[in-house]
Amino acid sequence: MDLFSRQALPPLAERLRPHSLDEVSGQQHLIGAGKPLRIAVDSGKPHSMLLWGPPGVGKTTLARILANSFHAQFIPLSAVLSGVKDIRTAVEQAQMALQRDQATILFVDEVHRFNKAQQDAFLPYVENGLLTFIGATTENPSFEVNPALLSRAQVYTLKSLQAADLQQLIDKALRLPEYAALTIDSDAAQVLIQMADGDGRRMLNLLEQSLQAAISQNLNSIDTALLSNSLGTQLRRFDKGGDSFYEQISALHKSVRGSHPNAALYWFTRMLDGGADPRYLARRIVRMAWEDIGLADPRAMQIANDAASTYERLGSPEGELALGQAVIYLACAAKSNAGYNAYNQARAWVQQEATREVPVHLRNAPTKLMKELGYGHDYRYAHDEPHAYAAGETYMPEGMDEPEFYQPVERGLEIKLKQKLEWLKSLDDEANSP
């Protein structure tokens, strides 16, 4: 066989692409027994859907499996590369398939990249049943997909692959004939899993690089030293010093909570330097603002959200400056987990409490019958009361004392909130005294 007649070996991720739901790693909440996509396959009736989830979790794979299960024609389009002309061609192919009594599944990858006109171009054919639409997106469909199309498609949320799912992919790869003589030690496997961060395609690409490096060096085992050499600075920077990705985000969060801005900035920039997704960091920064600062400094939430929005507008590296400054502010801000604790206590309380009726005086009375039943009777309009406060009034179900979930701390704005709540309670006590 000469050089030009050789067939290029497909990437490892393509060679391991599942062909049935039973071969898929992860997403058991969608493909397990009695779950939505399993039911769809068993019923033999395709329906339009949006597969929403992070990269490398199997959106394209599931679309192909569904098309094969339904014996449908599968037409894939990329919203990045395709336009209205490609949609028209797909419609023509679907019409020809219909003459053969074959259904057509139109798969649009990154459908959020299609503008309104492009989405509208195939909407009529989804409505009349010529096309079954499956879209894949990493963005929230509520914001990125036309409402008319969204209303005709079931949204399924895919999750990042768990460590066990990624380990399963490693095991599958090592069972391939070309890699049967190779092994990987547990520490190296854990490094790959941490680097993948739930992205199966990324992990298989890294694994393939390492396997090829082992073969080229006549080695029969992959260890962390080989990973470090074969993956270069990519590995050393992301896992510098042996710390895992999630240990670093934990260090960042605890530095902010501990009010050490320099330490927080160190962990933040170290994660950026290691290749962490700034959008992931932005989400964690917003979470820190709500969990650890709360109402002690409401500006923290605004700054965190503004920084995340700035990053979306500017991208890297300019937008990372906004995130870095948000980290500094959050670390310096007054801290309170009072709101966080209050929310969790209220959730736990409601889950264990019996359902109770809304008191009659708190019910709305938009109709005559409701008024006759006493809805809203004796309700005290707070704005008409002294201090705009109905002293002594109760807003809990009958027979239930009002719990004290929220306990403001003596820091930041919550000092004033605590003082106000204490004053209002004194008004209640005075109104309820004999």
C-alpha positions as CSV (number, residue, x, y, z in Angstrom):
1,M,0.0,0.0,0.0
2,D,1.5,3.4,-1.0
3,L,1.4,6.5,1.0
4,F,-1.5,8.1,-0.9
5,S,-3.8,5.1,-0.6
6,R,-3.6,4.8,3.2
7,Q,-6.8,5.6,5.1
8,A,-6.3,8.2,7.9
9,L,-7.3,6.8,11.3
10,P,-10.2,8.7,12.7
11,P,-9.7,10.5,16.0
12,L,-10.2,8.4,19.1
13,A,-13.3,10.3,20.0
14,E,-14.9,9.3,16.7
15,R,-13.7,5.7,16.9
16,L,-15.4,5.4,20.3
17,R,-18.6,7.2,19.3
18,P,-21.5,5.1,20.7
19,H,-24.1,3.6,18.2
20,S,-26.8,2.8,20.8
21,L,-28.1,4.3,24.0
22,D,-26.7,1.3,25.9
23,E,-23.2,2.4,24.8
24,V,-23.5,6.0,26.0
25,S,-21.5,7.1,29.0
26,G,-23.4,9.4,31.3
27,Q,-26.8,11.1,30.8
28,Q,-28.7,8.4,32.6
29,H,-31.3,10.9,33.6
30,L,-32.3,11.0,30.0
31,I,-31.4,7.6,28.6
32,G,-31.9,5.3,31.6
33,A,-34.9,2.9,31.9
34,G,-38.1,4.9,31.9
35,K,-36.3,8.2,31.1
36,P,-37.4,10.5,28.2
37,L,-35.0,9.6,25.4
38,R,-35.3,5.9,26.2
39,I,-39.0,6.2,26.0
40,A,-38.8,8.1,22.7
41,V,-36.7,5.3,21.2
42,D,-38.8,2.5,22.5
43,S,-42.0,4.2,21.2
44,G,-40.5,4.6,17.7
45,K,-42.0,8.1,17.4
46,P,-39.4,10.9,16.9
47,H,-40.1,14.4,18.2
48,S,-38.4,17.8,17.9
49,M,-36.0,18.6,20.7
50,L,-33.2,20.8,21.9
51,L,-30.2,19.1,23.6
52,W,-28.7,21.7,25.9
53,G,-25.4,21.1,27.7
54,P,-21.7,21.9,27.9
55,P,-19.2,20.7,25.2
56,G,-18.2,17.1,24.9
57,V,-21.1,15.5,26.7
58,G,-22.7,13.6,23.7
59,K,-25.2,16.0,22.1
60,T,-24.3,15.0,18.5
61,T,-23.9,11.4,19.5
62,L,-27.4,11.2,20.9
63,A,-28.9,12.9,17.8
64,R,-27.2,10.3,15.6
65,I,-28.4,7.4,17.8
66,L,-32.0,8.7,17.7
67,A,-31.9,9.1,13.9
68,N,-30.7,5.5,13.6
69,S,-33.2,4.2,16.1
70,F,-36.0,5.8,14.1
71,H,-34.6,4.6,10.7
72,A,-34.7,8.3,9.7
73,Q,-32.6,10.2,7.3
74,F,-30.0,12.2,9.3
75,I,-29.1,15.6,7.9
76,P,-26.5,17.4,10.0
77,L,-25.9,21.2,9.7
78,S,-23.5,23.4,11.6
79,A,-25.0,26.8,12.5
80,V,-21.5,28.3,12.2
81,L,-21.0,27.2,8.6
82,S,-24.5,26.8,7.2
83,G,-27.1,29.3,5.9
84,V,-30.6,29.5,4.5
85,K,-29.4,27.8,1.3
86,D,-28.3,24.7,3.2
87,I,-31.7,24.6,5.0
88,R,-33.5,24.7,1.6
89,T,-31.3,21.8,0.4
90,A,-32.2,19.9,3.5
91,V,-35.9,20.5,2.9
92,E,-35.5,19.1,-0.6
93,Q,-33.7,16.0,0.7
94,A,-36.5,15.5,3.2
95,Q,-39.2,15.8,0.6
96,M,-37.4,13.1,-1.5
97,A,-37.1,10.9,1.6
98,L,-40.8,11.3,2.3
99,Q,-41.5,9.7,-1.1
100,R,-39.7,6.7,0.2
101,D,-41.7,6.8,3.4
102,Q,-38.6,7.8,5.3
103,A,-38.7,10.4,8.0
104,T,-35.9,13.1,8.2
105,I,-34.1,14.4,11.3
106,L,-32.5,17.8,10.8
107,F,-29.7,18.2,13.3
108,V,-28.4,21.7,13.8
109,D,-25.3,21.9,15.9
110,E,-24.8,25.2,17.8
111,V,-28.3,26.2,16.9
112,H,-27.9,29.4,19.0
113,R,-25.6,30.7,16.2
114,F,-28.6,30.8,13.8
115,N,-30.2,34.2,13.6
116,K,-34.0,34.6,13.6
117,A,-34.3,34.5,9.8
118,Q,-32.4,31.2,9.6
119,Q,-34.4,29.6,12.4
120,D,-37.6,30.8,10.7
121,A,-36.5,29.2,7.5
122,F,-37.1,25.7,8.7
123,L,-39.8,26.4,11.2
124,P,-42.7,25.8,8.8
125,Y,-41.3,22.3,7.9
126,V,-41.0,21.4,11.5
127,E,-44.6,22.5,12.0
128,N,-46.0,20.4,9.1
129,G,-44.0,17.4,10.1
130,L,-41.6,17.2,7.1
131,L,-38.6,17.7,9.4
132,T,-38.0,16.5,13.0
133,F,-35.7,19.1,14.4
134,I,-32.9,18.3,16.9
135,G,-30.8,21.2,17.9
136,A,-27.6,21.2,20.0
137,T,-26.6,24.2,22.1
138,T,-24.3,25.2,24.9
139,E,-26.3,28.3,25.5
140,N,-29.6,28.7,27.4
141,P,-32.3,28.0,24.8
142,S,-34.7,30.4,26.6
143,F,-32.5,33.3,25.4
144,E,-31.0,32.0,22.2
145,V,-33.8,30.1,20.4
146,N,-36.8,31.8,18.8
147,P,-39.9,31.3,21.0
148,A,-41.9,29.8,18.1
149,L,-39.2,27.1,17.6
150,L,-38.7,26.7,21.3
151,S,-42.4,26.0,21.8
152,R,-42.3,23.1,19.3
153,A,-39.2,21.4,20.8
154,Q,-38.8,19.6,24.0
155,V,-35.7,20.8,25.9
156,Y,-33.4,18.2,27.4
157,T,-30.5,19.3,29.6
158,L,-27.3,17.2,29.4
159,K,-24.9,17.2,32.3
160,S,-21.1,17.3,32.4
161,L,-19.7,13.8,32.5
162,Q,-18.8,12.5,36.0
163,A,-15.5,10.9,37.0
164,A,-17.0,7.4,36.6
165,D,-18.2,8.2,33.1
166,L,-14.8,9.5,32.1
167,Q,-13.1,6.5,33.6
168,Q,-15.5,4.3,31.5
169,L,-14.3,6.1,28.4
170,I,-10.6,5.5,29.3
171,D,-11.4,1.8,29.8
172,K,-13.2,1.6,26.4
173,A,-10.2,3.2,24.7
174,L,-7.7,0.7,26.2
175,R,-9.8,-2.2,24.9
176,L,-9.3,-1.1,21.3
177,P,-6.9,-3.5,19.4
178,E,-4.3,-0.8,18.7
179,Y,-4.0,0.0,22.4
180,A,-4.5,-3.5,23.9
181,A,-0.9,-3.7,25.1
182,L,-1.0,-0.4,26.9
183,T,-2.1,0.4,30.5
184,I,-2.6,3.7,32.4
185,D,-2.0,4.0,36.1
186,S,-4.7,5.3,38.4
187,D,-2.9,8.6,39.2
188,A,-2.5,9.4,35.5
189,A,-6.1,8.5,34.8
190,Q,-7.2,10.9,37.6
191,V,-5.1,13.7,36.1
192,L,-6.8,13.2,32.7
193,I,-10.2,13.2,34.3
194,Q,-9.5,16.4,36.2
195,M,-8.2,18.1,33.1
196,A,-11.2,17.1,31.1
197,D,-13.6,18.8,33.6
198,G,-16.6,16.8,32.5
199,D,-15.8,17.1,28.7
200,G,-15.5,13.6,27.2
201,R,-14.2,14.7,23.9
202,R,-11.4,16.8,25.5
203,M,-10.4,13.8,27.7
204,L,-10.3,11.4,24.8
205,N,-8.1,13.9,22.8
206,L,-5.7,14.2,25.7
207,L,-5.7,10.4,26.2
208,E,-5.0,9.9,22.5
209,Q,-2.0,12.2,22.6
210,S,-0.7,10.3,25.6
211,L,-1.3,6.9,24.0
212,Q,0.6,7.9,20.8
213,A,3.4,9.2,22.9
214,A,3.7,5.9,24.7
215,I,3.7,4.0,21.5
216,S,6.4,6.2,19.9
217,Q,8.6,5.6,23.0
218,N,8.0,1.9,23.1
219,L,6.4,2.2,26.5
220,N,3.6,-0.1,27.7
221,S,2.3,2.1,30.5
222,I,1.2,5.7,30.9
223,D,2.0,7.5,34.1
224,T,1.9,11.1,35.3
225,A,5.5,11.7,34.1
226,L,4.6,10.7,30.6
227,L,1.5,12.9,30.7
228,S,3.7,15.8,31.8
229,N,6.0,15.3,28.9
230,S,3.5,14.5,26.2
231,L,1.0,17.2,27.1
232,G,3.6,19.8,27.7
233,T,2.8,23.0,29.6
234,Q,-0.9,22.3,29.1
235,L,-0.7,19.8,32.0
236,R,1.9,21.5,34.1
237,R,0.1,24.8,34.1
238,F,-3.3,23.3,34.7
239,D,-2.2,21.0,37.5
240,K,0.9,22.8,38.7
241,G,2.1,21.5,42.0
242,G,-0.2,18.5,41.9
243,D,-3.3,20.4,42.9
244,S,-6.6,19.4,41.2
245,F,-8.9,21.8,39.4
246,Y,-11.6,21.6,42.1
247,E,-9.0,22.1,44.9
248,Q,-8.0,25.4,43.2
249,I,-11.5,26.7,42.9
250,S,-12.0,25.7,46.5
251,A,-8.9,27.7,47.4
252,L,-10.2,30.7,45.5
253,H,-13.6,30.6,47.2
254,K,-12.1,30.2,50.7
255,S,-9.7,33.1,50.1
256,V,-12.6,35.3,49.1
257,R,-14.6,34.2,52.1
258,G,-11.6,34.7,54.3
259,S,-11.2,38.3,53.1
260,H,-7.7,37.9,51.6
261,P,-7.8,39.7,48.3
262,N,-4.2,38.9,47.3
263,A,-4.6,35.2,47.9
264,A,-7.9,35.2,46.0
265,L,-6.3,37.0,43.1
266,Y,-3.5,34.5,43.1
267,W,-5.8,31.5,42.8
268,F,-7.9,33.3,40.2
269,T,-5.0,34.2,37.9
270,R,-3.4,30.8,38.4
271,M,-6.6,29.1,37.2
272,L,-6.7,31.4,34.2
273,D,-3.1,30.6,33.5
274,G,-3.9,26.9,33.6
275,G,-6.7,27.2,31.0
276,A,-9.8,27.3,33.2
277,D,-12.9,28.6,31.4
278,P,-13.4,32.3,32.5
279,R,-17.2,31.7,32.1
280,Y,-17.0,29.0,34.7
281,L,-15.0,31.3,37.0
282,A,-17.6,34.1,36.4
283,R,-20.4,31.8,37.5
284,R,-18.5,30.8,40.7
285,I,-17.7,34.5,41.5
286,V,-21.5,35.3,41.3
287,R,-22.2,32.4,43.5
288,M,-19.6,33.7,46.1
289,A,-21.3,37.0,46.2
290,W,-24.6,35.6,47.1
291,E,-23.4,32.9,49.4
292,D,-20.7,34.7,51.4
293,I,-21.5,38.4,51.2
294,G,-25.2,38.5,50.7
295,L,-27.1,41.5,52.1
296,A,-24.0,42.8,54.1
297,D,-23.0,44.5,50.8
298,P,-25.6,44.2,48.0
299,R,-23.1,46.0,45.7
300,A,-21.1,42.8,45.6
301,M,-23.8,41.0,43.7
302,Q,-24.1,43.8,41.2
303,I,-20.3,44.0,40.7
304,A,-20.1,40.2,40.2
305,N,-22.9,40.2,37.7
306,D,-21.5,43.3,35.9
307,A,-18.1,41.6,35.7
308,A,-19.7,38.4,34.2
309,S,-21.5,40.6,31.6
310,T,-18.4,42.5,30.8
311,Y,-16.5,39.3,30.1
312,E,-19.3,38.2,27.7
313,R,-19.0,41.5,25.9
314,L,-15.2,41.7,25.7
315,G,-14.0,38.1,25.9
316,S,-10.4,37.2,26.7
317,P,-8.1,38.6,27.8
318,E,-9.8,42.0,28.3
319,G,-12.8,40.7,30.1
320,E,-10.7,38.8,32.6
321,L,-9.7,42.1,34.2
322,A,-13.3,42.7,35.2
323,L,-13.5,39.3,36.8
324,G,-10.3,39.9,38.6
325,Q,-11.5,43.2,40.0
326,A,-14.7,41.5,41.1
327,V,-12.7,38.9,43.0
328,I,-10.8,41.7,44.8
329,Y,-14.0,43.6,45.8
330,L,-15.7,40.4,47.0
331,A,-12.7,39.5,49.2
332,C,-12.7,43.1,50.7
333,A,-16.4,43.3,51.2
334,A,-18.2,42.7,54.5
335,K,-19.2,39.1,54.8
336,S,-22.5,37.5,55.8
337,N,-24.0,34.1,55.2
338,A,-27.2,35.0,57.0
339,G,-29.3,35.1,53.9
340,Y,-27.7,31.8,52.6
341,N,-28.5,30.1,55.9
342,A,-32.0,31.6,56.1
343,Y,-32.8,30.3,52.6
344,N,-31.5,26.8,53.4
345,Q,-33.4,26.7,56.7
346,A,-36.6,27.8,55.0
347,R,-36.3,25.1,52.3
348,A,-35.7,22.4,55.0
349,W,-38.7,23.8,57.0
350,V,-41.1,23.7,54.1
351,Q,-40.1,20.2,53.0
352,Q,-40.9,18.7,56.4
353,E,-43.9,20.9,57.2
354,A,-47.5,19.9,56.3
355,T,-49.2,22.1,53.6
356,R,-51.1,24.9,55.3
357,E,-53.8,27.2,54.0
358,V,-53.2,30.8,53.2
359,P,-54.9,32.9,55.9
360,V,-58.2,34.4,54.6
361,H,-57.1,38.0,55.3
362,L,-54.0,37.5,53.0
363,R,-56.0,36.1,50.1
364,N,-56.7,38.2,47.0
365,A,-60.4,38.9,46.3
366,P,-60.8,39.7,42.6
367,T,-64.4,38.4,42.3
368,K,-67.6,39.1,44.2
369,L,-67.8,35.5,45.4
370,M,-64.3,35.6,46.9
371,K,-65.3,38.8,48.8
372,E,-68.4,37.2,50.1
373,L,-66.3,34.3,51.3
374,G,-64.2,36.8,53.3
375,Y,-61.1,36.8,51.2
376,G,-59.0,39.8,52.0
377,H,-61.3,40.8,54.9
378,D,-59.5,42.7,57.7
379,Y,-56.4,42.9,55.6
380,R,-54.3,45.9,56.8
381,Y,-52.7,47.9,54.0
382,A,-49.2,48.6,55.4
383,H,-48.8,51.9,53.5
384,D,-51.8,53.3,55.4
385,E,-50.3,52.4,58.8
386,P,-47.9,54.5,60.9
387,H,-44.3,53.9,59.7
388,A,-45.8,52.0,56.8
389,Y,-46.0,49.0,59.1
390,A,-49.0,47.1,60.3
391,A,-47.8,46.5,63.8
392,G,-49.0,43.2,65.4
393,E,-50.2,41.8,62.1
394,T,-49.4,38.1,61.3
395,Y,-48.5,36.8,57.8
396,M,-48.0,33.1,58.6
397,P,-50.6,30.3,58.3
398,E,-53.1,30.1,61.2
399,G,-51.6,28.5,64.3
400,M,-48.0,28.8,63.1
401,D,-45.5,31.1,64.8
402,E,-43.2,33.1,62.4
403,P,-39.8,31.3,62.4
404,E,-36.7,33.4,62.7
405,F,-34.7,32.1,59.7
406,Y,-32.9,35.3,58.9
407,Q,-30.4,36.4,61.6
408,P,-28.5,39.5,60.3
409,V,-24.9,39.8,61.3
410,E,-23.1,42.8,62.8
411,R,-21.3,43.6,59.6
412,G,-22.0,45.9,56.7
413,L,-25.5,46.9,55.7
414,E,-26.9,44.1,57.9
415,I,-26.1,46.1,61.0
416,K,-28.9,48.5,59.9
417,L,-31.2,45.7,58.7
418,K,-30.9,44.1,62.1
419,Q,-31.6,47.3,63.9
420,K,-34.7,47.9,61.7
421,L,-36.0,44.3,62.3
422,E,-35.5,44.8,66.1
423,W,-37.4,48.1,66.0
424,L,-40.3,46.5,64.0
425,K,-40.5,43.7,66.5
426,S,-40.8,46.2,69.3
427,L,-43.8,47.7,67.5
428,D,-45.3,44.2,67.3
429,D,-44.7,43.6,71.0
430,E,-46.3,46.9,71.9
431,A,-49.3,46.3,69.7
432,N,-49.8,42.8,71.1
433,S,-49.4,43.7,74.7
434,P,-52.6,43.6,76.9
